[in-house]
C-alpha cells in the first residue's frame, strides 16, 4: 500500500546441446590443426536460443519492510519526493488476519526475481530480506536509478475500505527527473494491466483509478525515477475476497508471472 494523495487517500528457454563425436574415416594421420571430419548423416548442433532477457537489468522494489513498525521515528522523518516532503516510508497495510503487505510484496518479488534470472536478466532489489527497516522511498528510487535498469516495478497491495476490490497500476506524472520515461512507463502499465486481466482473476479496482490504472504525482518512487517504472497495487488486503487471493502462494506466483510477462513484452 502506498500513501493516498494528500486530500484523499517469466520464455525461459533452456537448450541442452548434444555432443557430436565425429569419427575419422579412412587412412592417414589428420593434421593436429584440421577440423575433425563429420560422419555422413550427422548435423552440427544447433545454437542455443538466447534467453529473452539476456543483457537486461530489471529493478524490483518490494514496498515497505517487515520491521518498519519497530521504528516510527525513522519512518516519519521527511524526505524529498520530487514535489514535496514525504514520510521516509510506512509500515504498509495488512489483512484483518494479520498477514502483512510487506510479506506479500517480498514474496512476489522473490518469485519474480527467480523467474527473471532464469530468463537471463540481472536483477536489482531495493531490499533482500523482510526482517529489516527501510530503506526510505527516495533511497529505493536511487538504488534502481543507479543500476541503470531497463525497467522497474514497485510491488504493493492496498489497504482500502473493505467493500473495495481489485488491482490498480500506478503511473508516474512528469515531474522533472522522470520526464524522459513517462511515455514508456505508460506503455509498461498497459502491458501489466493486460497481463493481470488475462492471467489472474483479480478484477480491476472499483474504488481507485479508472479501468485498472491511475496517475500519481505524490510518490517518490514514481516522481524520482529515471527508468521506465510502474507501481502495482495487486489487490485490497482489507477486502475478504482479495485478501484470500493475496495471501495465497498460487496468486503470488501468478502476480510474479504477470510482471515477468509484461516485462518481456515491454522489452521486445
Backbone as JSON, one array per atom type, in Angstrom:
{
  "sequence": "XXXXXXXXXXXXXXXXXXXXXXXXXXXXXXXXXXXXXXXXXXXXXXXXXXXXXXXXXXXXXXXXXXXXXXXXXXXXXXXXXXXXXXXXXXXXXXXXXXXXXXXXXXXXXXXXXXXXXXXXXXXXXXXXXXXXXXXXXXXXXXXXXXXXXXXXXXXXXXXXXXXXXXXXXXXXXXXXXXXXXXXXXXXXXXXXXXXXXXXXXXXXXXXXXXXXXXXXXXXXXXXXXXXXXXXXXXXXXXXXXXXXXXXXXXXXXXXXXXXXXXXXXXXX",
  "N": [[0.84, -1.18, 0.0], [0.54, 2.16, -0.84], [0.9, 5.55, 0.3], [-2.08, 7.51, 0.27], [-2.96, 10.21, -1.99], [-2.43, 13.47, -0.77], [-5.16, 14.75, 0.73], [-6.95, 12.84, -0.16], [-7.1, 10.09, 0.14], [8.07, -13.76, -15.6], [10.36, -16.57, -22.39], [11.38, -18.96, -20.4], [14.11, -20.17, -21.95], [15.65, -23.13, -22.09], [18.2, -24.72, -23.47], [19.62, -27.8, -24.18], [22.65, -28.78, -25.35], [23.57, -31.38, -27.59], [26.4, -33.47, -27.54], [28.42, -33.93, -30.28], [30.24, -36.5, -31.63], [32.67, -36.95, -33.97], [33.88, -39.43, -36.02], [36.99, -40.17, -37.42], [37.44, -41.13, -40.77], [38.88, -43.58, -42.93], [42.36, -43.83, -44.08], [45.51, -42.52, -42.92], [47.01, -39.75, -41.26], [45.53, -37.25, -39.52], [45.92, -33.74, -39.65], [46.97, -31.92, -36.79], [45.77, -29.55, -36.65], [43.6, -29.58, -38.23], [40.05, -29.45, -38.93], [37.96, -31.81, -37.33], [36.72, -34.61, -39.17], [33.28, -34.93, -40.16], [30.87, -37.36, -39.55], [28.96, -38.98, -42.09], [25.66, -37.94, -42.55], [25.26, -36.78, -40.07], [24.51, -33.85, -38.1], [25.66, -30.58, -37.36], [25.46, -29.36, -34.0], [22.62, -27.43, -33.05], [22.6, -23.92, -32.39], [22.13, -22.6, -29.13], [19.08, -21.07, -28.27], [18.8, -17.6, -27.57], [18.35, -16.31, -24.25], [15.38, -14.62, -23.27], [15.68, -12.25, -21.79], [18.34, -11.72, -21.71], [21.16, -9.78, -20.93], [19.66, -7.68, -19.96], [18.64, -5.39, -17.39], [16.74, -5.44, -14.51], [14.79, -3.7, -12.2], [13.49, -4.23, -8.96], [11.24, -3.22, -6.53], [10.18, -4.17, -3.57], [7.63, -3.09, -1.7], [7.78, -1.33, 1.48], [8.83, -2.91, 4.62], [9.56, -5.69, 6.74], [10.05, -5.06, 9.46], [9.46, -2.43, 9.79], [7.56, -1.33, 11.47], [8.75, -1.15, 13.94], [10.21, 1.13, 14.29], [9.1, 3.99, 14.4], [10.0, 6.66, 14.39], [12.02, 6.72, 12.5], [10.57, 6.07, 10.2], [8.9, 8.26, 10.02], [10.49, 10.48, 9.46], [11.16, 13.15, 7.23], [11.48, 13.13, 3.66], [12.54, 14.24, 0.4], [10.35, 14.02, -2.28], [10.4, 14.72, -4.9], [8.43, 16.5, -5.51], [7.46, 17.41, -3.09], [7.76, 17.22, 0.52], [7.84, 13.99, 2.01], [6.88, 11.17, 4.04], [9.54, 9.05, 5.13], [9.02, 6.28, 4.85], [6.37, 3.83, 5.23], [4.54, 1.56, 7.38], [3.06, -0.07, 5.8], [0.13, -1.98, 4.91], [-2.17, -4.55, 6.14], [-3.87, -7.74, 6.14], [-7.05, -8.41, 7.69], [-6.58, -10.63, 9.17], [-3.96, -10.4, 9.88], [-1.88, -10.81, 8.05], [0.84, -9.46, 6.54], [1.3, -6.68, 4.31], [3.94, -6.09, 3.63], [5.15, -8.61, 3.67], [3.72, -9.94, 1.64], [4.51, -8.35, -0.57], [7.27, -8.88, -0.59], [7.39, -11.65, -1.02], [6.22, -11.96, -3.58], [8.1, -10.47, -4.99], [10.35, -12.1, -4.65], [9.64, -14.46, -6.05], [9.39, -13.3, -8.6], [11.98, -12.33, -9.04], [13.46, -14.76, -9.22], [12.3, -15.85, -11.54], [12.97, -13.91, -13.45], [15.79, -14.08, -13.46], [16.12, -16.68, -14.45], [15.36, -16.18, -17.03], [17.47, -14.73, -17.94], [17.98, -12.13, -17.03], [19.62, -9.49, -15.16], [19.05, -8.75, -11.84], [18.05, -6.13, -9.73], [17.43, -5.44, -6.43], [15.62, -3.5, -4.06], [15.44, -4.18, -1.43], [16.51, -7.1, 0.35], [15.67, -8.79, 2.29], [13.01, -9.56, 4.62], [13.09, -8.7, 7.16], [13.98, -6.28, 8.07], [14.42, -2.66, 8.29], [13.2, -0.01, 6.37], [14.71, 0.56, 3.08], [14.36, 4.21, 2.88], [11.85, 5.76, 0.8], [12.87, 7.5, -1.18], [15.5, 6.65, -1.34], [15.15, 4.09, -2.32], [14.31, 4.64, -4.93], [16.7, 5.8, -5.83], [18.49, 3.63, -5.72], [17.55, 1.94, -7.75], [17.67, 3.69, -9.96], [20.45, 4.15, -10.06], [21.34, 1.7, -10.9], [20.88, 1.68, -13.56], [18.68, 0.41, -14.69], [16.72, -1.33, -17.14], [14.04, -1.44, -16.9], [11.56, -1.19, -14.31], [9.71, -2.31, -11.42], [7.46, -1.51, -8.83], [6.22, -3.17, -6.08], [3.21, -3.68, -4.45], [0.38, -3.98, -2.16], [-2.95, -2.94, -1.48], [-4.65, -1.03, 1.13], [-7.57, -0.47, 1.56], [-11.03, 0.67, 2.01], [-13.21, -1.99, 3.11], [-15.18, -2.76, 1.32], [-14.12, -2.35, -1.16], [-12.65, -3.66, -4.12], [-10.0, -5.2, -6.09], [-7.24, -4.6, -8.48], [-4.82, -1.99, -9.11], [-2.81, -0.2, -11.41], [-0.26, 1.99, -11.03], [0.88, 4.96, -12.52], [3.6, 7.2, -13.37], [3.64, 10.82, -13.21], [4.77, 13.54, -15.18], [7.56, 15.11, -13.8], [10.02, 16.33, -13.79], [12.71, 14.82, -12.95], [11.69, 12.41, -13.93], [10.82, 12.91, -16.48], [11.69, 11.87, -18.98], [10.73, 9.28, -19.09], [8.02, 8.95, -19.03], [6.2, 8.29, -21.16], [7.12, 5.7, -21.8], [6.72, 4.41, -19.38], [3.94, 4.48, -19.23], [3.35, 2.73, -21.29], [4.4, 0.37, -20.24], [2.69, 0.11, -18.04], [0.26, -0.44, -19.37], [0.87, -2.94, -20.42], [1.19, -4.45, -18.06], [-1.37, -4.22, -16.89], [-2.96, -5.5, -18.89], [-1.9, -8.1, -18.78], [-2.49, -8.84, -16.12], [-5.29, -8.98, -16.25], [-5.61, -11.01, -18.12], [-4.3, -13.26, -17.05], [-4.87, -13.59, -14.35], [-7.51, -13.77, -11.88], [-8.11, -11.52, -10.53], [-9.99, -8.62, -10.33], [-10.19, -5.38, -12.01], [-9.67, -2.4, -10.09], [-12.41, -1.21, -8.21], [-12.55, 1.11, -6.87], [-10.39, 2.82, -7.07], [-8.65, 4.87, -9.33], [-9.13, 4.46, -12.9], [-10.51, 1.93, -14.7], [-8.44, 0.2, -13.99], [-6.0, 1.57, -13.98], [-4.07, 4.41, -12.84], [-2.94, 7.78, -12.45], [-0.22, 9.06, -10.57], [1.24, 11.59, -8.64], [2.51, 11.96, -6.27], [4.35, 10.28, -5.12], [7.52, 9.19, -4.22], [8.91, 7.07, -5.46], [7.88, 6.99, -8.05], [7.97, 9.67, -8.87], [10.7, 10.29, -8.83], [11.94, 8.54, -10.52], [14.21, 7.52, -13.09], [14.07, 5.58, -14.89], [11.95, 3.45, -16.9], [8.99, 2.78, -15.15], [6.49, 1.28, -13.08], [3.99, 1.14, -10.47], [2.37, -1.4, -8.79], [-0.67, -1.97, -7.2], [-1.73, -4.78, -6.02], [-4.13, -5.73, -5.14], [-6.79, -5.44, -2.67], [-6.09, -5.59, 0.61], [-7.86, -5.42, 2.71], [-10.26, -6.3, 1.85], [-12.24, -9.2, 2.0], [-12.38, -11.18, -0.13], [-10.3, -10.39, -1.87], [-8.19, -10.52, -0.04], [-8.03, -13.27, 0.51], [-6.96, -14.14, -1.88], [-4.56, -12.66, -2.07], [-3.03, -13.64, 0.04], [-2.43, -16.15, -0.79], [-0.07, -18.49, -2.01], [-0.26, -19.36, -4.6], [-1.57, -17.28, -6.01], [0.29, -15.26, -5.55], [2.47, -16.22, -7.02], [1.3, -16.07, -9.5], [1.02, -13.29, -9.85], [3.72, -12.59, -9.95], [4.4, -13.96, -12.32], [2.81, -12.6, -14.13], [4.0, -10.04, -14.03], [6.53, -10.7, -15.0], [5.83, -11.51, -17.63], [4.81, -9.12, -18.64], [7.08, -7.49, -18.5], [8.84, -8.81, -20.29], [7.37, -8.48, -22.66], [7.37, -5.7, -22.81], [10.1, -5.13, -23.17], [10.71, -6.13, -25.68]],
  "CA": [[0.0, 0.0, 0.0], [1.24, 3.42, -0.84], [0.04, 6.56, 0.88], [-3.02, 8.19, -0.6], [-2.61, 11.6, -2.22], [-2.91, 14.38, 0.25], [-6.5, 15.21, 0.47], [-7.77, 11.64, -0.37], [-6.32, 8.89, 0.46], [8.93, -15.33, -16.9], [10.01, -17.95, -22.16], [12.76, -19.32, -20.13], [14.48, -21.16, -22.95], [16.84, -23.84, -21.64], [18.52, -25.66, -24.54], [20.76, -28.66, -23.87], [23.33, -29.14, -26.6], [24.09, -32.75, -27.65], [27.79, -33.52, -28.0], [28.52, -34.74, -31.51], [31.59, -37.02, -31.81], [32.86, -37.34, -35.36], [34.99, -40.38, -36.15], [37.78, -40.02, -38.65], [37.3, -42.3, -41.62], [39.96, -43.81, -43.9], [43.73, -43.93, -43.6], [46.29, -41.3, -42.86], [47.01, -39.04, -40.0], [44.97, -35.9, -39.69], [46.68, -32.64, -39.06], [46.5, -31.53, -35.47], [45.04, -28.29, -36.76], [42.47, -29.71, -39.14], [38.76, -29.71, -38.31], [37.66, -33.24, -37.38], [35.69, -34.92, -40.16], [31.95, -35.19, -39.62], [30.3, -38.57, -40.12], [27.86, -38.73, -43.03], [24.32, -38.03, -41.97], [25.14, -36.06, -38.8], [24.4, -32.4, -38.19], [26.26, -29.82, -36.27], [24.43, -29.0, -33.01], [22.02, -26.11, -33.2], [22.97, -22.95, -31.35], [21.09, -22.37, -28.12], [18.32, -19.83, -28.44], [19.13, -16.66, -26.49], [17.34, -16.07, -23.22], [14.65, -13.41, -23.67], [16.08, -11.05, -21.06], [19.81, -11.67, -21.63], [21.71, -8.44, -21.02], [18.76, -6.67, -19.42], [18.65, -5.14, -15.95], [15.38, -5.17, -14.03], [14.7, -3.27, -10.81], [12.29, -4.61, -8.2], [11.1, -2.59, -5.22], [9.09, -4.71, -2.75], [7.31, -1.99, -0.79], [7.84, -1.41, 2.94], [9.77, -3.89, 5.16], [8.9, -6.44, 7.8], [10.19, -4.49, 10.81], [9.23, -0.98, 9.76], [6.72, -0.91, 12.6], [9.52, -1.04, 15.18], [10.95, 2.4, 14.35], [8.27, 5.04, 13.83], [10.72, 7.92, 14.18], [12.7, 6.59, 11.22], [9.57, 6.13, 9.14], [8.25, 9.57, 9.94], [11.32, 11.6, 9.04], [10.73, 13.61, 5.92], [12.4, 13.06, 2.51], [12.03, 14.94, -0.77], [9.83, 13.04, -3.24], [10.39, 15.3, -6.24], [7.47, 17.6, -5.48], [7.23, 17.88, -1.72], [8.25, 16.32, 1.56], [7.05, 12.77, 2.2], [7.44, 10.26, 5.04], [10.58, 8.14, 4.64], [8.33, 5.05, 4.48], [5.29, 3.5, 6.15], [4.53, 0.14, 7.74], [2.23, -0.83, 4.88], [-1.12, -2.46, 5.48], [-2.24, -5.98, 6.46], [-5.23, -8.28, 6.14], [-7.64, -8.43, 9.03], [-5.98, -11.76, 9.86], [-2.6, -10.06, 10.27], [-0.88, -11.08, 7.0], [1.29, -8.11, 6.21], [1.61, -6.28, 2.94], [5.39, -6.2, 3.43], [5.44, -10.0, 3.37], [3.19, -10.18, 0.29], [5.39, -7.68, -1.53], [8.56, -9.56, -0.62], [7.24, -12.98, -1.63], [6.04, -11.77, -5.02], [9.4, -10.03, -5.5], [11.23, -13.27, -4.68], [9.24, -15.29, -7.2], [9.71, -12.57, -9.82], [13.44, -12.31, -9.18], [13.88, -16.08, -9.69], [11.86, -16.0, -12.92], [13.77, -13.01, -14.28], [17.14, -14.63, -13.57], [16.01, -17.82, -15.38], [15.24, -15.63, -18.37], [18.71, -14.08, -18.32], [18.12, -10.76, -16.55], [20.26, -9.15, -13.89], [18.0, -8.16, -11.03], [18.44, -5.25, -8.64], [16.36, -5.34, -5.44], [15.8, -2.43, -3.07], [15.68, -4.88, -0.15], [16.73, -8.53, 0.11], [15.09, -9.54, 3.4], [11.78, -8.96, 5.15], [13.24, -8.51, 8.6], [14.71, -5.04, 8.3], [13.7, -1.39, 8.3], [13.52, 0.81, 5.21], [15.16, 1.95, 3.05], [13.39, 5.25, 2.58], [11.33, 5.7, -0.57], [13.78, 8.18, -2.12], [16.66, 5.78, -1.49], [14.73, 2.99, -3.19], [14.39, 5.17, -6.29], [18.12, 6.0, -6.16], [19.09, 2.31, -5.93], [17.16, 1.46, -9.08], [18.23, 4.62, -10.95], [21.89, 3.94, -10.14], [21.59, 0.43, -11.59], [20.57, 1.88, -14.98], [17.75, -0.65, -15.07], [15.94, -1.15, -18.36], [12.65, -1.34, -16.48], [11.44, -1.46, -12.87], [8.36, -2.42, -10.87], [7.24, -1.4, -7.4], [5.18, -4.15, -5.75], [2.42, -3.33, -3.27], [-1.04, -4.3, -2.07], [-3.6, -1.77, -0.9], [-5.41, -1.15, 2.37], [-8.7, 0.43, 1.31], [-12.26, 0.2, 2.65], [-13.41, -3.42, 2.88], [-16.07, -3.0, 0.18], [-13.38, -2.16, -2.41], [-11.92, -4.81, -4.67], [-9.28, -5.13, -7.34], [-5.87, -4.09, -8.63], [-4.58, -0.75, -9.83], [-1.44, 0.05, -11.85], [0.03, 3.41, -10.87], [1.84, 5.51, -13.49], [4.14, 8.5, -12.97], [3.31, 12.08, -13.88], [6.01, 14.28, -15.45], [7.94, 15.86, -12.6], [11.43, 16.7, -13.87], [13.59, 13.66, -13.07], [11.06, 11.3, -14.65], [10.22, 13.39, -17.74], [12.06, 11.06, -20.12], [10.21, 7.9, -19.03], [6.57, 8.97, -18.84], [5.53, 7.51, -22.21], [7.5, 4.29, -21.68], [6.06, 3.88, -18.18], [2.54, 4.26, -19.59], [3.3, 1.5, -22.1], [4.59, -0.72, -19.29], [1.44, -0.01, -17.28], [-0.72, -1.11, -20.2], [1.27, -4.35, -20.5], [0.9, -5.07, -16.77], [-2.83, -4.3, -16.76], [-3.46, -6.53, -19.79], [-1.48, -9.41, -18.28], [-3.27, -9.12, -14.91], [-6.63, -9.36, -16.64], [-5.59, -12.27, -18.86], [-3.71, -14.4, -16.35], [-5.36, -13.74, -12.98], [-8.94, -13.47, -11.73], [-8.29, -10.28, -9.78], [-10.58, -7.61, -11.2], [-9.67, -4.02, -11.87], [-10.19, -1.74, -8.89], [-13.69, -0.5, -8.28], [-12.52, 2.27, -5.97], [-9.22, 3.66, -7.31], [-8.29, 4.99, -10.72], [-10.14, 4.18, -13.92], [-10.26, 0.73, -15.51], [-7.22, -0.5, -13.59], [-4.79, 2.4, -13.96], [-4.23, 5.76, -12.32], [-1.74, 8.61, -12.41], [0.13, 9.55, -9.23], [2.35, 12.55, -8.64], [2.86, 12.2, -4.87], [5.14, 9.15, -4.64], [8.93, 9.33, -4.58], [9.33, 6.0, -6.36], [7.48, 7.35, -9.4], [8.43, 11.04, -9.19], [12.16, 10.39, -8.95], [12.51, 7.5, -11.39], [14.8, 7.86, -14.4], [13.9, 4.38, -15.71], [10.52, 3.14, -17.01], [8.57, 2.13, -13.9], [5.11, 1.38, -12.58], [3.72, 0.58, -9.15], [1.12, -2.14, -8.8], [-1.43, -2.36, -6.01], [-2.22, -6.04, -6.6], [-5.45, -6.03, -4.59], [-7.11, -4.75, -1.42], [-5.92, -6.52, 1.73], [-8.97, -5.28, 3.65], [-11.43, -6.97, 1.29], [-12.07, -10.64, 2.25], [-12.1, -11.95, -1.34], [-8.94, -10.04, -2.29], [-7.24, -11.0, 0.97], [-7.85, -14.71, 0.31], [-6.06, -14.3, -3.02], [-3.26, -12.05, -1.79], [-2.29, -14.48, 0.99], [-2.21, -17.45, -1.43], [1.17, -18.62, -2.77], [-0.63, -19.51, -6.01], [-1.79, -15.95, -6.57], [1.56, -14.53, -5.5], [3.24, -16.68, -8.18], [0.62, -15.53, -10.68], [1.39, -11.88, -9.99], [5.11, -12.59, -10.42], [4.39, -14.39, -13.72], [2.23, -11.47, -14.87], [5.01, -8.99, -14.14], [7.54, -11.21, -15.92], [5.3, -11.44, -18.99], [4.73, -7.7, -19.04], [8.45, -7.01, -18.7], [9.33, -9.38, -21.55], [6.65, -7.78, -23.74], [7.84, -4.3, -22.86], [11.49, -5.06, -23.61], [10.88, -6.69, -27.02]],
  "C": [[0.87, 1.23, 0.0], [0.33, 4.47, -0.26], [-0.89, 7.16, -0.15], [-2.55, 9.6, -0.87], [-3.15, 12.44, -1.08], [-4.27, 14.91, -0.15], [-7.44, 14.08, 0.08], [-6.94, 10.4, -0.16], [-5.83, 8.28, -0.81], [9.29, -16.7, -19.78], [11.39, -18.44, -21.8], [13.1, -20.39, -21.11], [15.74, -21.82, -22.48], [17.15, -24.87, -22.69], [19.74, -26.45, -24.15], [21.37, -29.08, -25.19], [23.82, -30.57, -26.52], [25.51, -32.72, -28.18], [27.86, -34.43, -29.2], [29.97, -35.18, -31.67], [31.73, -37.5, -33.24], [34.07, -38.25, -35.45], [35.7, -40.15, -37.47], [37.66, -41.29, -39.47], [38.48, -42.4, -42.58], [41.32, -43.82, -43.25], [44.37, -42.57, -43.53], [46.13, -40.65, -41.52], [46.52, -37.62, -40.23], [45.89, -34.89, -39.05], [46.09, -32.29, -37.71], [45.65, -30.29, -35.53], [43.82, -28.4, -37.67], [41.18, -29.92, -38.36], [38.49, -31.21, -38.38], [36.58, -33.51, -38.4], [34.37, -35.25, -39.49], [31.37, -36.41, -40.31], [29.11, -38.22, -40.99], [26.53, -38.89, -42.29], [24.17, -37.32, -40.63], [25.04, -34.57, -39.07], [25.16, -31.75, -37.05], [25.16, -29.44, -35.29], [23.91, -27.59, -33.27], [22.47, -25.21, -32.07], [21.81, -22.78, -30.39], [20.39, -21.05, -28.39], [18.67, -18.88, -27.3], [17.99, -16.53, -25.5], [16.67, -14.73, -23.5], [15.09, -12.14, -22.98], [17.6, -10.96, -20.89], [20.29, -10.24, -21.82], [20.85, -7.35, -20.45], [18.9, -6.58, -17.9], [17.23, -4.78, -15.53], [15.44, -4.8, -12.55], [13.4, -3.73, -10.19], [12.33, -3.91, -6.85], [9.91, -3.22, -4.49], [8.78, -3.7, -1.64], [7.41, -2.34, 0.68], [8.93, -2.39, 3.4], [9.15, -4.47, 6.41], [9.0, -5.87, 9.2], [10.04, -2.96, 10.81], [8.46, -0.5, 10.99], [7.5, -0.69, 13.88], [10.23, 0.31, 15.32], [10.14, 3.53, 13.72], [9.01, 6.34, 13.57], [11.49, 7.89, 12.87], [11.7, 6.73, 10.07], [9.04, 7.54, 8.93], [9.16, 10.7, 9.5], [11.09, 11.89, 7.56], [11.85, 13.53, 4.88], [11.73, 13.78, 1.35], [11.59, 13.92, -1.82], [9.77, 13.55, -4.67], [9.43, 16.46, -6.38], [7.35, 18.24, -4.11], [7.86, 16.89, -0.75], [7.27, 15.16, 1.74], [7.68, 11.96, 3.32], [8.46, 9.34, 4.39], [9.98, 6.83, 4.15], [7.15, 4.89, 5.43], [5.38, 2.02, 6.48], [3.88, -0.69, 6.64], [0.99, -1.31, 5.61], [-1.04, -3.95, 5.81], [-3.68, -6.43, 6.3], [-5.76, -8.22, 7.56], [-7.11, -9.6, 9.85], [-4.53, -11.56, 10.23], [-1.52, -10.38, 9.26], [-0.45, -9.74, 6.42], [1.54, -7.9, 4.72], [3.09, -6.44, 2.65], [5.79, -7.61, 3.04], [4.93, -10.37, 1.96], [4.13, -9.59, -0.75], [6.7, -8.45, -1.71], [8.46, -10.93, -1.28], [7.03, -12.88, -3.14], [7.38, -11.37, -5.65], [10.37, -11.2, -5.61], [10.92, -14.19, -5.84], [9.64, -14.61, -8.51], [11.21, -12.56, -10.07], [13.94, -13.63, -9.76], [13.5, -16.28, -11.16], [12.69, -15.13, -13.87], [15.19, -13.56, -14.51], [17.15, -15.83, -14.53], [15.94, -17.34, -16.82], [16.42, -14.75, -18.76], [18.93, -12.69, -17.79], [19.05, -10.68, -15.34], [19.24, -8.36, -13.09], [18.6, -7.33, -9.9], [17.24, -5.1, -7.71], [16.65, -4.19, -4.48], [15.91, -2.97, -1.65], [15.72, -6.36, -0.43], [16.27, -9.4, 1.28], [13.76, -8.89, 3.77], [11.87, -8.8, 6.65], [14.08, -7.28, 8.92], [13.79, -3.85, 8.34], [14.14, -0.59, 7.07], [13.97, -0.04, 4.02], [14.02, 2.93, 2.74], [13.01, 5.21, 1.1], [12.23, 6.4, -1.58], [15.03, 7.36, -2.36], [16.34, 4.6, -2.4], [14.8, 3.44, -4.65], [15.84, 5.31, -6.73], [18.81, 4.68, -6.46], [18.8, 1.82, -7.34], [17.72, 2.37, -10.17], [19.72, 4.36, -11.16], [22.26, 2.65, -10.87], [21.44, 0.55, -13.1], [19.66, 0.76, -15.49], [17.03, -0.31, -16.36], [14.46, -0.96, -18.05], [12.6, -1.67, -14.99], [9.97, -1.55, -12.48], [8.42, -2.27, -9.35], [6.05, -2.29, -7.05], [4.52, -3.8, -4.42], [1.08, -4.05, -3.29], [-1.68, -3.17, -1.28], [-4.3, -2.09, 0.42], [-6.56, -0.17, 2.33], [-9.93, -0.05, 2.08], [-12.62, -1.22, 2.2], [-14.35, -3.72, 1.72], [-15.33, -2.93, -1.16], [-12.63, -3.4, -2.83], [-11.03, -4.37, -5.81], [-7.91, -4.5, -7.31], [-5.88, -2.76, -9.36], [-3.11, -0.66, -10.19], [-1.22, 1.55, -11.83], [1.12, 3.84, -11.82], [2.36, 6.84, -12.99], [3.57, 9.64, -13.8], [4.6, 12.85, -14.05], [6.33, 15.22, -14.3], [9.39, 16.29, -12.62], [12.31, 15.49, -14.05], [13.01, 12.56, -13.95], [10.54, 11.68, -16.03], [10.49, 12.47, -18.93], [11.45, 9.67, -20.15], [8.7, 7.86, -18.82], [5.86, 8.1, -19.87], [5.85, 6.02, -22.08], [6.86, 3.65, -20.45], [4.58, 3.61, -18.44], [2.38, 2.98, -20.41], [3.48, 0.27, -21.21], [3.32, -0.96, -18.48], [0.37, -0.75, -18.07], [-0.41, -2.6, -20.32], [0.94, -5.09, -19.2], [-0.6, -5.25, -16.59], [-3.39, -5.43, -17.62], [-3.12, -7.93, -19.29], [-2.23, -9.8, -17.01], [-4.66, -9.61, -15.28], [-6.67, -10.72, -17.34], [-5.2, -13.47, -18.02], [-4.06, -14.5, -14.87], [-6.87, -13.46, -12.98], [-9.18, -12.24, -10.87], [-8.9, -9.23, -10.71], [-9.84, -6.29, -11.1], [-10.33, -3.38, -10.66], [-11.53, -1.08, -9.16], [-13.72, 0.73, -7.38], [-11.36, 3.23, -6.26], [-8.89, 3.68, -8.78], [-9.46, 4.7, -11.65], [-9.7, 2.98, -14.74], [-8.89, 0.11, -15.25], [-5.94, 0.28, -13.63], [-5.1, 3.75, -13.34], [-2.89, 6.47, -12.35], [-1.49, 9.07, -10.99], [1.35, 10.45, -9.3], [2.87, 12.82, -7.23], [3.74, 11.11, -4.27], [6.57, 9.25, -5.14], [9.37, 8.29, -5.61], [8.99, 6.29, -7.81], [8.0, 8.73, -9.79], [9.91, 11.1, -9.52], [12.76, 9.39, -9.93], [13.09, 8.08, -12.67], [14.78, 6.63, -15.32], [12.4, 4.12, -15.83], [10.06, 2.33, -15.8], [7.08, 2.3, -13.69], [5.08, 0.87, -11.15], [2.4, -0.15, -9.25], [0.6, -2.32, -7.38], [-2.2, -3.59, -6.45], [-3.6, -6.45, -6.1], [-5.62, -5.3, -3.28], [-7.08, -5.72, -0.25], [-7.06, -6.45, 2.73], [-10.27, -5.89, 3.12], [-11.26, -8.48, 1.44], [-11.72, -11.45, 1.0], [-10.69, -11.68, -1.85], [-7.91, -10.6, -1.33], [-6.97, -12.49, 0.82], [-6.91, -14.98, -0.85], [-4.66, -13.82, -2.67], [-2.4, -12.89, -0.85], [-1.97, -15.86, 0.44], [-0.91, -17.46, -2.22], [0.87, -18.76, -4.26], [-0.82, -18.15, -6.67], [-0.5, -15.14, -6.58], [2.44, -14.93, -6.68], [2.61, -16.16, -9.48], [1.0, -14.07, -10.91], [2.83, -11.77, -10.5], [5.18, -12.96, -11.9], [3.82, -13.3, -14.62], [3.28, -10.38, -15.08], [6.14, -9.42, -15.07], [7.07, -11.08, -17.36], [5.27, -10.0, -19.49], [6.1, -7.13, -19.32], [9.03, -7.53, -20.01], [8.67, -8.7, -22.74], [7.18, -6.37, -23.91], [9.22, -4.18, -23.46], [11.75, -5.68, -24.98], [11.45, -5.64, -27.96]]
}
